[in-house]
Amino acid sequence: QVQLTESGGGLVQTGGSLRLSCVASGIIFSRNHMGWYRQAPGKQREFIATISSSGTTNYADSVKGRFTISRDNAQRTLYLQMNSLKPEDTAVYYCNAADPYSVRGPFWGQGTQVTVSS
């Protein structure tokens, strides 16, 4: 059974920082391309950042220079360091796992709420 469990969300003031974590089970973590997405109320889910199995990263323009995605394969954990947070970053943040060598997935976590107050 595949599980992606996000944590680290919360309420923070504008300019603050948060670090999100996503612990994975039931997948070959090191083989998966991992990503973070977010969904604000009334909006579509949007791409934030991805990190490939080899460590190549990609970011949405809206978070470039403020957010950093990283992974610890030994701990089967994906991270998102979020700095200089803005009210428009308020959303539910989701972890995503995609194995290019498997027909299963992609898989999603249940999400963690991030709220940035102005």
N, C-alpha and C positions, 0 to 999 in steps of 0.2 A: 504494500500500500504506500503510495507516494504522499508525502506530507511536506509542505513548505510552511514554516511557521515564522511570521514576521513579529518583530517587537521593536521597542524603542521610540514609538510615536508618543506624542503628547502635546501640551500647550506651551508655546514659547513666544517671546516677544520679537518684534521685528529686529533683525540684526543678530538674533541668537543662532544657536547651533543645536543640531540633534544628530544622533547616529542611529541609523536603523540597522537591524540585523535580520537575517533570514536563515534559519537552520533547516537543512534539507535531510530527508530520509526517504528510503525506497528508490533512490536513483543513484546512478554512478556519477556522483557530483562532479568529479574532475573532468568528465567528458562532456558535461552540459555547458552550453552557452547560457549565461544567467543575465537577468535584467530586472530593472525596476521600472514600474509604470505607476501612474497616479490617475485618480478620477475625482474631480471636484463636483459638487452638487450641480446637477443639471447639465453636466458636460460629458463628453466622450472620454473614455480612458485614453491616456496619452503616454507616449514613450518618454522616459526620462534618461535612462542610461543602460548600456549593456556592457558585459565583459565576456569575451570569448573564453573557450577552454584554454587557450594559449596566453590569455591575459590582455588581449587587445581590447581597448575601451572605446566607447562611442557615447556621445552626449547630445542631448537636445540643446539647441541654442539657448533656450530659456534658463538653463542651469549651468551652462559651461562656465568654468572658472569659480563656481560656488559649491558644486557638488562633486564628490569623488566616489566612484564605485570601486570596490575591491573584493577579493575573495580569499578565503583560507581553505584550501582543499582538504587539509588534514582535519580541520574542524567542521568541514561540510557546511561552511557558513559564508553567506554573501553579506556585504556591508554597503551602506550608503551614508557617507559623511556629508552632512548638509550644513553649510555655513552661510552667513549673511542672508538669513531667511527673510522672505517677504510675505505679506498677507496673501499674495496670489499663489504662494506655494501651498496654501491650505488645501488639503485633499486627503483621500484615503490612498495610501501607498501600498502597492502590490509587488510581490516578488514573482518572478517568472523563470521557469527552467525549460530549456529546449535541447534535446539530445539529437544531434544531426544523424546519429547512427541507429536510431530507434524509431519505430512507427508509433510508439506511445507518446502522448503529450501533444503540445506543450502543457505544462502544469502551472497552476496558479496557487498562491497562498490566499489566506482569508482577508488579508489587508490589515494595516495599522493606520490609525487616524493621526494626522499631523495638522495642528491648528496654529497659525501664526497670527498673533494679535497686533493691531496697529497702535 
